[in-house]
Amino acid sequence: MTKSDHYLPMKTSFSSKHYARLYIWKMKGLGTKVKLKTTFHPQTDGQARCTIQTIEYMLRVFVINFKSNCDDHLPLIEFSYNSNYHSSIQIAPFEALYGRRCRFLLIGLKLVSHFDRDRVGA
């Protein structure tokens, strides 16, 4: 398990149950074994709560700092979450997924979100 997160800006009125069903359907279609946590399992409840709190905090900070164009900065939140050490897996999710440490240099680079790449031609 890598604990990787991926963020998509959406303006819809779908419920979280709808997105959960869509996610499970897609994962099964890709041949991925889907293991859902049980509601009353104390260890996974604590891990999920901690992860949700971390993501909520990161989103709050970005909303405060980038009020008008938060969607453009979602890749930064995703990158930050996935490239930092997680004590539960003893490694960064990026490293667990790709088998190497994440190397990055963001000085002087323009961030292009996943959604703008098609328009930009990147």
N, C-alpha and C positions, 0 to 999 in steps of 0.2 A: 504494500500500500504506500503510495507516495504523498497523499494528502494535498495534492496540487489543487489550486483553485483557478478558475477561469471566469472572467466577468464579461457580461454582455449588457449594454444599456438597452432597455426595452420600455416602450410606452404601450402597455397592454393592460387589460383588465382581467387577465387569467388568474386563477387562484393558484396557490402554492401546490395544491393537490394535482392540478392539471400539469404543472411543470414537472412534478415528481413522476407522474405517469409517463410523460413524454421522455424524460431522462431514462427511466427504466426500460421503456420500449426501445430507445436508441441503443442503450448499452447491450441489451439482449440481441438486438439486430447485428451488433458488431461482434457478437460471440463472447462478450465479457461476462464473467460470473458476477452477478449482483448480490452483494451481501448487505442487507439492511440491518441497522442496529435495532435492538428491541427497546420498547418504551421504558421498561422497568429494569434495565441493566445499569446499575450504579456507575460502573467504570466508563462505559461508553457515553452515558448521560453527562458525566463530568467532562469528558474529552470534547464532546460536541458543544457543551456550554462554553468551554474555554475558547474553542475555535470561533464560535459565533461572536463572543465578546471581542476577540482580537480583530475580526473582520469589521464589526460595527465601529470599533474605535478608529481603525484605519479609514473607513469611509467617512466618519465624522470629521476627521482631520482634513481630508481632501475636500470635503464640501465647504468647510470653513475657509480654506486657502484658495480654492478654485471655484468660487460660487457660480460664475456664469458658464463655465465650460467643463463641468465635472466629467462628462462622458468622454471628453478627449483625454482625460488623465486616468481612466480605468486601467489601461495597460501598465501604468506605473504602480498602481496598487497591486495588481496581479503579479508583476515582477518582484515587487518588494516582499510580498507574502511568500512566493515560491522560491526566492533565492536566499531567504534567511533560515537559520538553524531552528529546528523544531525538536524540543526535548523528547517528545513522545516517540519519534522515529530515529532520534539521535543523529540527524543529518538534515540538510536542507531538502525540501521536496524536489527542487531542480536536480540536485545531485543524485537523489534516489531514482528519479525517472530516467536521467540521461547518463548516469554513471561517471560523471565528472563535475567538478566545481564550476559554478557559473562565473564567467569572466565578463566584466563589463566596464565600459568607459563611456559615461554619458555627457562629458564636457563637450560643448559645442555641437551636439547632435540635436536634430529636430525630431521630436517624437511624432510618429505617424501611427495612428491607431489601426487596429485590425480592419476596421470598417472603412477607413479612408484609403487603404492600400490599392483597392481596385480602381478607385477614381484617380489616384496619383500615378498608378502604373508601376508601383514598387514590387 
